[in-house]
Amino acid sequence: MNVLQFITAIPWGVSKGSGCYVGARTLIKALRGRGLRVAVVRPGIITPVYTATRLLFNESLRWRRFNSAATIGIDADGYAISRRRNAPPHIACIKGVLGDVSGTDADSRMWILDGINNPGFSGGPVILGTGDDLKFAAVISGYYLEPTEVIRGGRADLAPDAPRDIVNVNSGFIIAHDIVYAVDAIKKHPTGPIRPIK
C-alpha cells in the first residue's frame, strides 16, 4: 500500500500537544499537499499518565503488522518496530529547535540544535520551514556528550560516601553541518565515492 504511516503518541491538539503537535501536523499537511497519502497511527487507549500511555502504545506496536511504504515515528515513537525484519522502512523524525549557527567564514558553518540525537541519526536531514515552504538546511553529524557524576548503588542522600563515577550522557544538543557540504560532495561524486576494484 503506497501510504506513509506516522506513528505518534503526542496528544492530538494544540492545548495538550503544544508545539510537538503543531510540528507533526505541519509536516503531515505539507506531505499531503504534495499528493502523498499519509495516515496517523495513535494510541487507542489513553491513560491519565502520558508516559504510561506512550509506553503502552509503543509496546503494543510489536504485534501490529504494517504494510505501508514506510513508517515514520515522531521522536521515540515506533522504537518497538524500528528493527523489525520483513517490514516497511522505519524513519525516526526528531524535532529540534535551532539554538545557534556558528562559523568563522562562509566555508565553515556548524548548526547547534536543541533536540535529542542518538547513534544512527547521523546523515539525517535538518528541515526548516512552515507549511509547504520546507527546505533542507543541514545534515546531522553528531551530538554533544555531557560528563555527569553518578553514584554507584544508591542515592546521594542515603549513601553520601558511595563511590561516584563520571559518565557521558546525551546533552540534548544536536550537531549538524550546513547542507552546502553535502551539495558539494554530491557534485564532486554524483555516482558515489570511488572505491578500488578488488
N, C-alpha and C positions, 0 to 999 in steps of 0.2 A: 504494500500500500504506500503510495507516494505522499506521505504526510510526515511532518515533524511533530514529535510529541514532547512538549515542555513539561518537566516534572518539577513541581514546586509545592512546598508546604506553607509558603508565605500566605498570611491572611489576605484574601482576595478583596481588598478595598483600601482606600486611602486612610481611613480612620485608624485601622489596625495594622495594615501592611506598610504604611508610610512610603518612604522613598524606594524601598525594595519592591513593593507592588508597582509603583509608577514605572520603575526601570524595566521590570519584566513586561508589563503591559505595553510600554512603548516599543520594545523590541518585537513583541508578537505582532503589534499593529503594523509596524514597518514591514515585516516579512509578509504578512497578509496583503499589504498594499502592493507588493511585488508579485502577487499572484500565487504565493506558496500556501499550501494547506497546513494549518497549524492547529493542533489540539492541545489542550491543557489538562494534565493529569494532576489531580489534587486529592487531599485526604477525604475519605468518605466518612470518617469518624473524627469528630473534634472533641478534645478533652479540655478541661479548664486550664491545663498547663501546656503552653505552647511547645516546650521541649519534648514533652511526652507525646503530643500529637505528631511532632516531626519524626521522632524515633519510631513510633508505631507505624506510621505511614511508610517510611523508608524500608523498614524490615518486611512489611507486607509485600513490597515490590519483588522480593526474592522469588515468589511463587507466581508472579504475573508474567504472561507472555506478551512480548512486544513484536509487532510485525511492521513497524513504521520504517521510513527511510533513515531516521536517526532519532535518538532520544537526547534531550538537552536538559541537564539538571541545573537548576538555579542554585548557586553556591554549592553546598554539600549534598543537596537532594539528588537522589539517584545513585548514591555511592554503592548501594547493595547490588546494582546491576552493571556497574561500570566495567567489570572484567568478565562478564558472562560470555561463554562461547556460544556460537551459532545464534547471535543476537545482533540487532542493528548497532551501528557505531554509537558510542555514547560520548557526548560533549559536555564538559563542565563549563558552565557560564558563570564566571566570577565577577561580581560587581566591585568597583573601586571608585574612590574619589581622588581626583588629581591633587597631589599635595605640592609638587614642585617640578619645574623643568630647569635643569642646570646644565651649564656648559661654558667653556671658555671662548668658543668661537662657533661658527656655523657648522663646523665639521665634527662637533662633539656635543651631542645632546642626550642627556640621560633623564628619564622620567621617573619620578617617585610617586607611587600611587598608594593611597590608604585603602588597603584591602588584603584579604588572605590569599596567599600563593602557596602552593605545595609542589613537591617534586613531581615532574611530569607536565607541568603547565608551561614550561619554557617553550618559546616558539609560538605561543598563542597570541592572537591579536589584541591590541588595545583599540577599542572603537569609541569615537567621540561623536556627539551629535544628538539631535532630538527628532522624533517623528521619522519622516522619510529622508532627512538630511544626515546620513551616517557616513563617517569617513574612518578609514584605517589610519591611525596616528602613530602607533609604535608597536614594538614586539616585546613580549615579556621575556626576560632573561634570568631572573632570579629573585631573591628576597633577602632582606636583612635579617640576620640572626642576632638575638639579644642575649648576652650572657646573664643568667639568672641564678641566684643562690637558692638551692632547695635543701630540705632537711631529710635525712635518711630515717625512715621508720617512724615518723610521728610529727606532731605539731610542735611549733616553737614554744608555745605557752605551756605544754605538757612535758616537753623534753628540751629545756633551754640549752643543755650541754650536748645535745645529739650532734653527731658528725654532720657536716654540711658539704655539699658538692656544688660545683658550678656546672650548669648545663646550658646549652644553646637552645633557645626557644624561638618560635616564629614571632617576629616583632609585629607583624601585621602591615609591613610596608613592602610593596612590590617594586622591583627594579625593572625598568623597561628602557629600550633604546629606540630612538626615533626611526620611523618607517623608512627614512631615506637610506639607511644602511641596507635594509632588505631589498629595496628597489635597485640599488647599485649592484648588489650581489647577483640579483636575477638578470640584470642587463649584461653583466660580465660573463655569466654562465647560464644562459637561458634553458639549456637542456640538463642542468645539474652539474655538480662538480666532476672534474676529470679524474677518473680513477685508473690506475695502471692495470693492464690486462695480465691476468695470472695464467 
